[in-house]
Amino acid sequence: MIKEFVTFLAVNRGYSDGTCRGYENDLRDFQRWAVRYAHLDRWSNVTDDMLNDYVNDLVNNEKKPATIKRRISAIRTFYNWARQQHKIDRNPAKYTSTPKLAKRLPKTIDLAAIHATVYDKGIDYQTRGLIAMMIETGMRITEARTITGASIDRKEQSIKVVGKGNKERIVYYGCVTANYLDKHYKEGRIFDYEDRDARYRIWEAISKHSTRNDVSSHQLRHTYATKMVEQGMQLYTLGLLMGHSDTRTTEKYLALDQQHIKQEYASRAMQI
């Protein structure tokens, strides 16, 4: 039944291969636990108490709260699907509680390091163009590296993006990306990199100008969002530009902005 569920996620929800593998791995983990500890061989026999025992076992084995939450979410989504398919008549994971997550603020990259990277002619021009496009649009790495000329409106300086779940949205870019496209525009894919290569090149390029060694491509997206909030963009607008389906995802950048405000105040507060 797991394979059928994963196929549903890929075909009907448009989930990526990586996301589908994540769901399958989480479900297989619980399946192994259920067979080993409760001798279960049918999904319909899983109870609320068994799932609570599973959570307790994960906690005792020092699994991170985020990991536990993700696994229970996968099980809950699986059972919701199974109910819709009339394979099971109830969802035992509906009320399963998980450890609370500590609020983690998104990591960002210093704009000076990004600026120095984009204008460093010793770095491959495609890498610099990809970084510029991501910081000016807030796109995910997969969205940006697979952009084609056909999806770009150079007059409006906009790009039609197909994001998670095959949802379309429009993003806008600035002068650096515009200059890059003036020189390197083509009808097909703008960037030739595949996923792992793109991520490595971005890390290598920015690390050259950053004091941190843990920079990543996704932090460009966090940096874009944070700067937009700092400059007064409404969360609803930012959510649309970033392709967020849940406003709570966007609200974390407001928390980051409040931290920035506090730091700015602390560094400039009057002493009396």
Secondary structure as the mmCIF struct_conf table of DSSP 4:
data_model
#
loop_
_struct_conf.conf_type_id
_struct_conf.id
_struct_conf.beg_label_comp_id
_struct_conf.beg_label_asym_id
_struct_conf.beg_label_seq_id
_struct_conf.end_label_comp_id
_struct_conf.end_label_asym_id
_struct_conf.end_label_seq_id
HELX_RH_AL_P HELX_RH_AL_P1 ILE A 2 VAL A 11
TURN_TY1_P TURN_TY1_P1 ASN A 12 ASN A 12
BEND BEND1 ARG A 13 ARG A 13
HELX_RH_AL_P HELX_RH_AL_P2 ASP A 17 ALA A 38
HELX_RH_3T_P HELX_RH_3T_P1 TRP A 43 ASN A 45
HELX_RH_AL_P HELX_RH_AL_P3 ASP A 48 ASN A 60
TURN_TY1_P TURN_TY1_P2 ASN A 61 GLU A 62
HELX_RH_AL_P HELX_RH_AL_P4 PRO A 65 GLN A 84
TURN_TY1_P TURN_TY1_P3 GLN A 85 HIS A 86
BEND BEND2 LYS A 87 LYS A 87
BEND BEND3 ASP A 89 ASP A 89
TURN_TY1_P TURN_TY1_P4 PRO A 92 TYR A 95
HELX_LH_PP_P HELX_LH_PP_P1 PRO A 99 LYS A 103
HELX_LH_PP_P HELX_LH_PP_P2 LEU A 105 LYS A 107
HELX_RH_AL_P HELX_RH_AL_P5 LEU A 111 VAL A 118
TURN_TY1_P TURN_TY1_P5 TYR A 119 TYR A 119
TURN_TY1_P TURN_TY1_P6 LYS A 121 GLY A 122
BEND BEND4 ILE A 123 ILE A 123
HELX_RH_AL_P HELX_RH_AL_P6 TYR A 125 THR A 137
HELX_RH_AL_P HELX_RH_AL_P7 ILE A 141 ARG A 145
TURN_TY1_P TURN_TY1_P7 THR A 146 THR A 146
STRN STRN1 THR A 148 THR A 148
HELX_RH_3T_P HELX_RH_3T_P2 GLY A 149 SER A 151
STRN STRN2 ILE A 152 ASP A 153
TURN_TY1_P TURN_TY1_P8 ARG A 154 GLN A 157
STRN STRN3 SER A 158 VAL A 162
HELX_RH_3T_P HELX_RH_3T_P3 LYS A 164 ASN A 166
STRN STRN4 GLU A 168 TYR A 172
HELX_RH_AL_P HELX_RH_AL_P8 CYS A 175 HIS A 184
BEND BEND5 GLU A 187 GLY A 188
STRN STRN5 ARG A 189 ARG A 189
BEND BEND6 ILE A 190 ILE A 190
HELX_RH_AL_P HELX_RH_AL_P9 ASP A 195 SER A 207
TURN_TY1_P TURN_TY1_P9 LYS A 208 HIS A 209
BEND BEND7 THR A 211 THR A 211
BEND BEND8 ASN A 213 ASN A 213
HELX_RH_AL_P HELX_RH_AL_P10 SER A 217 GLU A 230
TURN_TY1_P TURN_TY1_P10 GLN A 231 GLY A 232
HELX_RH_AL_P HELX_RH_AL_P11 LEU A 235 MET A 242
TURN_TY1_P TURN_TY1_P11 GLY A 243 GLY A 243
BEND BEND9 SER A 245 ASP A 246
HELX_RH_AL_P HELX_RH_AL_P12 THR A 247 ARG A 268
HELX_LH_PP_P HELX_LH_PP_P3 ALA A 269 GLN A 271
#
